[in-house]
Amino acid sequence: MKKLEQMSDLENKFCILVALILAFLFCLAFLKIHIKIETTMLGYEIGRLKNEEFLLLKKRSSLTMDLAQITTKASLSALSE
């Protein structure tokens, strides 16, 4: 009779251990999915920012050319007359 109770207690401990291991594996899988989603979202953000940087650099170049054109001697002398 005692041996049967010990077996039952051992089986209960084993079931609890299995449940804890499964819960831990589920948490790891969830964490992996979360990291993949965050990495993908970060990649899209980097792509958007690179495009914005390109457009800003293009605008800066255009403004620099306009400034150079405005501040030439010929342009300044035409404005002073």
C-alpha positions in Angstrom: 0.0 0.0 0.0 2.8 2.4 0.9 4.6 1.6 -2.3 1.5 2.5 -4.3 1.3 5.9 -2.5 4.9 6.6 -3.2 4.5 5.8 -6.9 1.5 8.1 -7.0 3.5 10.9 -5.4 6.4 10.3 -7.8 4.1 10.4 -10.7 2.6 13.7 -9.5 6.1 15.2 -9.2 6.9 14.0 -12.7 3.7 15.5 -14.1 4.5 18.8 -12.4 8.0 18.7 -13.8 6.7 18.0 -17.3 4.2 20.8 -17.0 6.9 23.3 -15.9 9.2 22.2 -18.8 6.4 22.7 -21.3 5.5 26.1 -19.9 9.2 27.1 -20.1 9.4 25.9 -23.7 6.2 27.8 -24.5 7.8 31.0 -23.0 10.9 30.5 -25.1 8.9 30.1 -28.3 6.9 33.2 -27.5 10.1 35.2 -26.8 11.6 34.0 -30.1 8.5 35.1 -32.0 8.5 38.4 -30.2 12.1 39.0 -31.1 11.6 38.2 -34.8 8.6 40.6 -35.0 10.6 43.4 -33.3 13.6 42.8 -35.6 11.3 43.0 -38.6 9.7 46.2 -37.4 13.1 47.7 -36.7 14.2 46.8 -40.2 11.2 48.6 -41.7 11.9 51.6 -39.5 15.6 51.7 -40.6 14.5 51.5 -44.3 12.1 54.4 -43.8 14.7 56.5 -42.1 17.3 55.7 -44.8 14.8 56.9 -47.4 14.1 60.1 -45.4 17.9 60.7 -45.1 18.3 60.3 -48.8 15.5 62.9 -49.5 17.0 65.3 -46.9 20.5 65.0 -48.4 19.0 65.6 -51.9 17.2 68.7 -50.6 20.4 69.9 -48.9 22.3 69.6 -52.1 19.7 71.5 -54.0 19.7 74.3 -51.4 23.5 74.4 -51.4 23.5 74.9 -55.2 20.8 77.6 -54.9 22.8 79.4 -52.3 26.0 79.2 -54.4 24.1 80.6 -57.4 22.6 83.4 -55.4 25.9 84.4 -53.7 28.0 84.6 -56.9 29.5 88.0 -57.7 27.4 88.4 -60.9 24.2 87.7 -59.0 25.1 90.1 -56.2 26.1 92.9 -58.5 22.8 92.4 -60.4 20.9 92.7 -57.2 22.8 95.9 -56.1 22.0 97.7 -59.4 
